[in-house]
Amino acid sequence: MKMEHHALITAPVAVGTYYFTSSWFYTILSVFLGLLVDADHVIDYIREEKRFDFKDMFIKSYLGDFKKLYVVFHAYEYIPLAWLISFLFNDWTFGIVFTISYLSHMIPDQLANNTKPFGYFFIYRWIKKFSMKEQFYFPEGVEPGYIRKRQG
């Protein structure tokens, strides 16, 4: 999902977070979870390309041109971890803000990115050796990077 779409979803979630908590910490956490989770795409791009090109990174991501995709910040397993932290520190606001803000990023990604049902579970990706083909649906006969290869 594109960053501007995430921003449209994150803005009201962050405003709501501030309204209900009056906390800049939780508001910033909300923005981070809604937008900056996508920083893991930069990590994957650099890992695979051994360089950084901002424009090419977006093209590569949009076309699903990765052989392996780790997206370490995209993992539903973080939600129970957040609730464990809430329990240990007796701070239930953290668990609520984390869950709502994180899901405001993850659910649209899940719906918009042609992701397989378990594609955003880190354990599933690990079992599938982080193969891009195992995380996303591709049309019959199309491999990750197919469109770029035809353009090149």
BALOBA-1460 file (C-alpha; in Angstrom, 3 decimals):
// residues 152
<rec num="1" residu="m" x="0.000" y="0.000" z="0.000"/>
<rec num="2" residu="k" x="1.281" y="3.461" z="-0.817"/>
<rec num="3" residu="m" x="2.572" y="5.807" z="1.877"/>
<rec num="4" residu="e" x="-0.069" y="8.465" z="1.166"/>
<rec num="5" residu="h" x="-2.809" y="5.893" z="1.805"/>
<rec num="6" residu="h" x="-1.198" y="4.917" z="5.078"/>
<rec num="7" residu="a" x="-1.006" y="8.628" z="5.979"/>
<rec num="8" residu="l" x="-4.750" y="9.055" z="5.350"/>
<rec num="9" residu="i" x="-5.460" y="6.220" z="7.774"/>
<rec num="10" residu="t" x="-2.774" y="7.137" z="10.324"/>
<rec num="11" residu="a" x="-3.798" y="10.788" z="10.726"/>
<rec num="12" residu="p" x="-7.206" y="10.167" z="12.340"/>
<rec num="13" residu="v" x="-5.809" y="7.281" z="14.393"/>
<rec num="14" residu="a" x="-3.038" y="9.552" z="15.744"/>
<rec num="15" residu="v" x="-5.505" y="12.385" z="16.444"/>
<rec num="16" residu="g" x="-7.774" y="9.909" z="18.230"/>
<rec num="17" residu="t" x="-4.822" y="8.597" z="20.193"/>
<rec num="18" residu="y" x="-3.967" y="12.082" z="21.402"/>
<rec num="19" residu="y" x="-7.611" y="12.853" z="22.147"/>
<rec num="20" residu="f" x="-8.042" y="9.773" z="24.331"/>
<rec num="21" residu="t" x="-4.587" y="9.655" z="25.970"/>
<rec num="22" residu="s" x="-3.379" y="13.305" z="25.976"/>
<rec num="23" residu="s" x="0.043" y="11.733" z="25.525"/>
<rec num="24" residu="w" x="2.614" y="12.776" z="22.952"/>
<rec num="25" residu="f" x="4.438" y="9.482" z="23.541"/>
<rec num="26" residu="y" x="1.415" y="7.445" z="22.496"/>
<rec num="27" residu="t" x="0.638" y="9.821" z="19.623"/>
<rec num="28" residu="i" x="4.176" y="9.470" z="18.248"/>
<rec num="29" residu="l" x="3.976" y="5.703" z="18.761"/>
<rec num="30" residu="s" x="0.737" y="5.723" z="16.791"/>
<rec num="31" residu="v" x="2.342" y="7.640" z="13.907"/>
<rec num="32" residu="f" x="5.381" y="5.353" z="13.944"/>
<rec num="33" residu="l" x="3.215" y="2.237" z="13.804"/>
<rec num="34" residu="g" x="0.991" y="3.680" z="11.097"/>
<rec num="35" residu="l" x="3.706" y="5.012" z="8.794"/>
<rec num="36" residu="l" x="7.263" y="4.184" z="9.703"/>
<rec num="37" residu="v" x="6.681" y="0.434" z="9.840"/>
<rec num="38" residu="d" x="7.422" y="0.579" z="6.106"/>
<rec num="39" residu="a" x="11.069" y="1.418" z="6.828"/>
<rec num="40" residu="d" x="11.687" y="-2.319" z="6.590"/>
<rec num="41" residu="h" x="11.198" y="-2.041" z="2.815"/>
<rec num="42" residu="v" x="14.364" y="0.076" z="2.698"/>
<rec num="43" residu="i" x="16.243" y="-2.619" z="4.612"/>
<rec num="44" residu="d" x="15.049" y="-5.316" z="2.191"/>
<rec num="45" residu="y" x="15.915" y="-3.190" z="-0.843"/>
<rec num="46" residu="i" x="19.467" y="-2.507" z="0.358"/>
<rec num="47" residu="r" x="19.922" y="-6.172" z="1.342"/>
<rec num="48" residu="e" x="18.938" y="-7.361" z="-2.117"/>
<rec num="49" residu="e" x="20.376" y="-4.587" z="-4.330"/>
<rec num="50" residu="k" x="23.511" y="-3.743" z="-2.277"/>
<rec num="51" residu="r" x="22.785" y="-0.057" z="-2.992"/>
<rec num="52" residu="f" x="20.089" y="2.542" z="-2.373"/>
<rec num="53" residu="d" x="18.028" y="4.258" z="-5.046"/>
<rec num="54" residu="f" x="14.851" y="5.817" z="-3.639"/>
<rec num="55" residu="k" x="12.871" y="5.778" z="-6.907"/>
<rec num="56" residu="d" x="13.961" y="2.246" z="-7.860"/>
<rec num="57" residu="m" x="13.080" y="1.001" z="-4.364"/>
<rec num="58" residu="f" x="9.446" y="2.063" z="-4.855"/>
<rec num="59" residu="i" x="9.327" y="0.515" z="-8.329"/>
<rec num="60" residu="k" x="10.844" y="-2.740" z="-7.046"/>
<rec num="61" residu="s" x="8.417" y="-2.843" z="-4.114"/>
<rec num="62" residu="y" x="5.382" y="-2.012" z="-6.261"/>
<rec num="63" residu="l" x="6.219" y="-4.705" z="-8.816"/>
<rec num="64" residu="g" x="7.043" y="-7.374" z="-6.234"/>
<rec num="65" residu="d" x="10.544" y="-7.730" z="-7.617"/>
<rec num="66" residu="f" x="12.174" y="-9.243" z="-4.526"/>
<rec num="67" residu="k" x="13.457" y="-12.802" z="-4.462"/>
<rec num="68" residu="k" x="13.277" y="-12.837" z="-0.677"/>
<rec num="69" residu="l" x="11.246" y="-10.428" z="1.411"/>
<rec num="70" residu="y" x="11.801" y="-10.166" z="5.154"/>
<rec num="71" residu="v" x="9.798" y="-7.005" z="6.048"/>
<rec num="72" residu="v" x="10.756" y="-7.501" z="9.699"/>
<rec num="73" residu="f" x="8.432" y="-4.762" z="10.994"/>
<rec num="74" residu="h" x="5.409" y="-6.399" z="9.330"/>
<rec num="75" residu="a" x="4.553" y="-9.258" z="11.674"/>
<rec num="76" residu="y" x="1.315" y="-9.891" z="13.535"/>
<rec num="77" residu="e" x="3.379" y="-11.592" z="16.251"/>
<rec num="78" residu="y" x="4.231" y="-8.124" z="17.597"/>
<rec num="79" residu="i" x="0.681" y="-7.672" z="18.893"/>
<rec num="80" residu="p" x="0.822" y="-10.400" z="21.594"/>
<rec num="81" residu="l" x="4.302" y="-9.140" z="22.466"/>
<rec num="82" residu="a" x="2.853" y="-5.644" z="22.997"/>
<rec num="83" residu="w" x="0.187" y="-7.104" z="25.294"/>
<rec num="84" residu="l" x="2.863" y="-8.979" z="27.244"/>
<rec num="85" residu="i" x="4.715" y="-5.684" z="27.707"/>
<rec num="86" residu="s" x="1.433" y="-4.061" z="28.794"/>
<rec num="87" residu="f" x="0.928" y="-6.810" z="31.352"/>
<rec num="88" residu="l" x="4.505" y="-6.652" z="32.677"/>
<rec num="89" residu="f" x="4.417" y="-2.861" z="33.065"/>
<rec num="90" residu="n" x="0.732" y="-2.685" z="33.997"/>
<rec num="91" residu="d" x="0.178" y="-0.213" z="31.175"/>
<rec num="92" residu="w" x="-2.897" y="-1.290" z="29.252"/>
<rec num="93" residu="t" x="-2.925" y="1.922" z="27.246"/>
<rec num="94" residu="f" x="0.251" y="0.739" z="25.527"/>
<rec num="95" residu="g" x="-1.395" y="-2.496" z="24.385"/>
<rec num="96" residu="i" x="-4.514" y="-0.710" z="23.136"/>
<rec num="97" residu="v" x="-2.633" y="2.035" z="21.266"/>
<rec num="98" residu="f" x="-0.153" y="-0.453" z="19.835"/>
<rec num="99" residu="t" x="-2.865" y="-2.812" z="18.612"/>
<rec num="100" residu="i" x="-5.111" y="-0.174" z="17.031"/>
<rec num="101" residu="s" x="-2.229" y="1.739" z="15.430"/>
<rec num="102" residu="y" x="-0.412" y="-1.348" z="14.199"/>
<rec num="103" residu="l" x="-3.552" y="-2.905" z="12.765"/>
<rec num="104" residu="s" x="-4.329" y="0.399" z="11.029"/>
<rec num="105" residu="h" x="-1.204" y="-0.313" z="9.008"/>
<rec num="106" residu="m" x="-1.327" y="-4.092" z="8.745"/>
<rec num="107" residu="i" x="-4.977" y="-4.661" z="7.773"/>
<rec num="108" residu="p" x="-4.894" y="-2.277" z="4.780"/>
<rec num="109" residu="d" x="-1.587" y="-3.853" z="3.716"/>
<rec num="110" residu="q" x="-3.113" y="-7.309" z="4.036"/>
<rec num="111" residu="l" x="-6.088" y="-6.303" z="1.907"/>
<rec num="112" residu="a" x="-4.293" y="-4.177" z="-0.703"/>
<rec num="113" residu="n" x="-1.044" y="-6.051" z="-1.286"/>
<rec num="114" residu="n" x="-2.287" y="-9.389" z="-2.610"/>
<rec num="115" residu="t" x="-0.803" y="-11.053" z="0.456"/>
<rec num="116" residu="k" x="-1.434" y="-14.692" z="1.230"/>
<rec num="117" residu="p" x="-3.410" y="-15.224" z="4.473"/>
<rec num="118" residu="f" x="-0.316" y="-15.880" z="6.591"/>
<rec num="119" residu="g" x="2.057" y="-13.658" z="4.580"/>
<rec num="120" residu="y" x="2.413" y="-11.104" z="7.364"/>
<rec num="121" residu="f" x="3.258" y="-13.632" z="10.058"/>
<rec num="122" residu="f" x="7.009" y="-13.672" z="10.587"/>
<rec num="123" residu="i" x="7.021" y="-17.345" z="11.599"/>
<rec num="124" residu="y" x="5.236" y="-18.284" z="8.347"/>
<rec num="125" residu="r" x="7.739" y="-16.272" z="6.286"/>
<rec num="126" residu="w" x="10.607" y="-17.920" z="8.157"/>
<rec num="127" residu="i" x="9.207" y="-21.407" z="7.499"/>
<rec num="128" residu="k" x="8.809" y="-20.456" z="3.814"/>
<rec num="129" residu="k" x="12.423" y="-19.152" z="3.762"/>
<rec num="130" residu="f" x="11.194" y="-15.585" z="3.146"/>
<rec num="131" residu="s" x="10.387" y="-16.444" z="-0.476"/>
<rec num="132" residu="m" x="8.434" y="-13.632" z="-2.133"/>
<rec num="133" residu="k" x="6.399" y="-16.227" z="-4.057"/>
<rec num="134" residu="e" x="5.274" y="-17.825" z="-0.788"/>
<rec num="135" residu="q" x="4.099" y="-14.524" z="0.728"/>
<rec num="136" residu="f" x="2.078" y="-13.039" z="-2.136"/>
<rec num="137" residu="y" x="-0.215" y="-14.229" z="-4.883"/>
<rec num="138" residu="f" x="1.159" y="-13.925" z="-8.414"/>
<rec num="139" residu="p" x="-0.795" y="-14.639" z="-11.596"/>
<rec num="140" residu="e" x="-0.210" y="-18.027" z="-13.191"/>
<rec num="141" residu="g" x="3.194" y="-18.138" z="-14.876"/>
<rec num="142" residu="v" x="4.362" y="-14.830" z="-13.384"/>
<rec num="143" residu="e" x="7.400" y="-14.813" z="-11.111"/>
<rec num="144" residu="p" x="8.546" y="-11.949" z="-8.865"/>
<rec num="145" residu="g" x="10.293" y="-9.407" z="-11.111"/>
<rec num="146" residu="y" x="8.579" y="-10.628" z="-14.294"/>
<rec num="147" residu="i" x="7.344" y="-7.176" z="-15.318"/>
<rec num="148" residu="r" x="10.746" y="-5.526" z="-14.811"/>
<rec num="149" residu="k" x="12.491" y="-8.254" z="-16.794"/>
<rec num="150" residu="r" x="10.121" y="-7.618" z="-19.718"/>
<rec num="151" residu="q" x="10.713" y="-3.861" z="-19.495"/>
<rec num="152" residu="g" x="14.511" y="-4.212" z="-19.370"/>
